[in-house]
Amino acid sequence: AEQTAKDRSRVVDDHMLCQQKLQKFYAQRNTYLTGITMFLGLILISTHSLVSQLVEGPRAAAAAAQPAPAADASRAEAERLKSQLADARKEVEELKRKDRDMATLKKQAESSHREYMRLADECERLQKLLDNSGESKKDA
């Protein structure tokens, strides 16, 4: 009887240790997810300001420029702005892709957590079953 009490206390201690490690894992995971989210937020803000500057830039440049700019200079400026706009669109697509990847990673982490909890419950149930079968053998 003393041995089963020790086994039970060991199982309880192991379970408590497992719970503590799980809490630490969740805290670290949440910290990393928060940091990544904040970083992506800053990237989105800077991209937004860059795009707004690209949109506002030609208007301000046209107002400050001479009334009749040379045709070659305006074509070169238009080409430069088109290339900048294409670059900005590529950046936006990249950020959207990263956002989708983050959502997928979140879903994977959530499913891993659910599976871990299911296995922990299964392990606990089997431990109880093992403990009960051990007690019935000692009684007989």
C-alpha positions as CSV (number, residue, x, y, z in Angstrom):
1,A,0.0,0.0,0.0
2,E,2.9,2.3,0.8
3,Q,4.4,1.6,-2.6
4,T,1.2,2.5,-4.5
5,A,1.0,5.8,-2.5
6,K,4.6,6.5,-3.6
7,D,3.7,5.7,-7.2
8,R,0.6,7.9,-7.1
9,S,2.6,10.8,-5.6
10,R,5.2,10.3,-8.3
11,V,2.6,10.3,-11.0
12,V,1.1,13.5,-9.5
13,D,4.5,15.1,-9.3
14,D,5.2,14.1,-12.9
15,H,1.9,15.5,-14.0
16,M,2.5,18.8,-12.1
17,L,6.0,19.0,-13.7
18,C,4.4,18.4,-17.1
19,Q,1.8,21.1,-16.5
20,Q,4.6,23.6,-15.5
21,K,6.6,22.9,-18.6
22,L,3.4,23.2,-20.7
23,Q,2.7,26.6,-19.1
24,K,6.2,27.8,-19.8
25,F,5.9,26.6,-23.4
26,Y,2.7,28.6,-23.9
27,A,4.2,31.7,-22.4
28,Q,7.2,31.5,-24.7
29,R,5.0,30.8,-27.7
30,N,2.7,33.7,-26.9
31,T,5.7,36.0,-26.5
32,Y,7.1,35.0,-29.9
33,L,3.7,35.3,-31.6
34,T,3.2,38.8,-30.1
35,G,6.6,39.9,-31.2
36,I,6.1,38.6,-34.8
37,T,2.7,40.2,-34.9
38,M,4.1,43.6,-33.8
39,F,6.9,43.3,-36.3
40,L,4.5,42.6,-39.1
41,G,2.3,45.5,-38.0
42,L,5.3,47.9,-38.3
43,I,6.1,46.5,-41.7
44,L,2.5,47.1,-42.8
45,I,2.5,50.6,-41.4
46,S,5.8,51.5,-43.2
47,T,4.5,49.9,-46.5
48,H,1.3,51.9,-46.2
49,S,3.2,55.1,-45.7
50,L,5.5,54.2,-48.7
51,V,2.5,53.6,-50.9
52,S,0.8,56.8,-49.8
53,Q,4.0,58.7,-50.6
54,L,4.1,57.1,-54.0
55,V,0.5,58.1,-54.7
56,E,1.0,61.7,-53.3
57,G,4.5,62.1,-54.8
58,P,3.5,62.7,-58.4
59,R,0.8,65.1,-57.4
60,A,3.2,67.2,-55.3
61,A,6.0,67.0,-57.9
62,A,3.5,68.0,-60.7
63,A,2.4,71.0,-58.6
64,A,6.0,72.1,-57.9
65,A,7.3,71.4,-61.4
66,Q,7.4,73.7,-64.3
67,P,4.1,74.3,-66.1
68,A,5.3,72.6,-69.2
69,P,7.9,69.8,-68.4
70,A,9.8,68.2,-71.1
71,A,8.2,65.1,-72.6
72,D,11.3,62.9,-72.1
73,A,11.7,63.9,-68.4
74,S,8.0,63.1,-67.8
75,R,8.3,59.7,-69.5
76,A,11.3,58.8,-67.4
77,E,9.5,60.0,-64.3
78,A,6.5,57.9,-65.2
79,E,8.6,54.8,-65.8
80,R,10.4,55.3,-62.5
81,L,7.1,55.7,-60.7
82,K,5.7,52.6,-62.4
83,S,8.7,50.6,-61.3
84,Q,8.3,51.8,-57.7
85,L,4.6,50.9,-57.8
86,A,5.5,47.5,-59.1
87,D,8.0,47.1,-56.2
88,A,5.4,48.2,-53.7
89,R,2.9,45.7,-55.1
90,K,5.4,42.9,-54.8
91,E,6.1,43.9,-51.1
92,V,2.3,43.9,-50.4
93,E,2.0,40.5,-51.9
94,E,4.9,39.2,-49.9
95,L,3.3,40.6,-46.7
96,K,0.0,39.0,-47.6
97,R,1.9,35.7,-48.1
98,K,3.6,36.0,-44.7
99,D,0.3,36.8,-43.1
100,R,-1.2,33.6,-44.6
101,D,1.8,31.6,-43.4
102,M,1.4,33.0,-39.9
103,A,-2.3,32.0,-39.9
104,T,-1.3,28.5,-41.1
105,L,1.3,28.3,-38.3
106,K,-1.2,29.4,-35.7
107,K,-3.6,26.6,-36.9
108,Q,-0.8,24.1,-36.8
109,A,0.1,25.1,-33.3
110,E,-3.5,24.9,-32.2
111,S,-3.9,21.5,-33.6
112,S,-0.7,20.3,-32.0
113,H,-1.9,21.6,-28.7
114,R,-5.2,19.8,-29.1
115,E,-3.4,16.6,-29.9
116,Y,-1.1,17.0,-27.0
117,M,-4.0,17.5,-24.6
118,R,-5.8,14.5,-26.0
119,L,-2.6,12.4,-25.6
120,A,-2.2,13.7,-22.0
121,D,-5.7,12.8,-21.2
122,E,-5.2,9.4,-22.8
123,C,-2.0,8.9,-20.7
124,E,-3.8,9.9,-17.5
125,R,-6.6,7.5,-18.3
126,L,-4.2,4.6,-18.9
127,Q,-2.3,5.4,-15.8
128,K,-5.5,5.2,-13.8
129,L,-6.4,2.0,-15.5
130,L,-2.9,0.6,-14.7
131,D,-3.2,1.8,-11.1
132,N,-6.6,0.1,-10.8
133,S,-5.3,-3.1,-12.2
134,G,-2.3,-3.1,-9.9
135,E,-4.6,-2.6,-6.9
136,S,-6.9,-5.5,-7.9
137,K,-3.9,-7.8,-8.3
138,K,-2.6,-6.9,-4.8
139,D,-6.0,-7.4,-3.3
140,A,-6.2,-10.9,-4.7
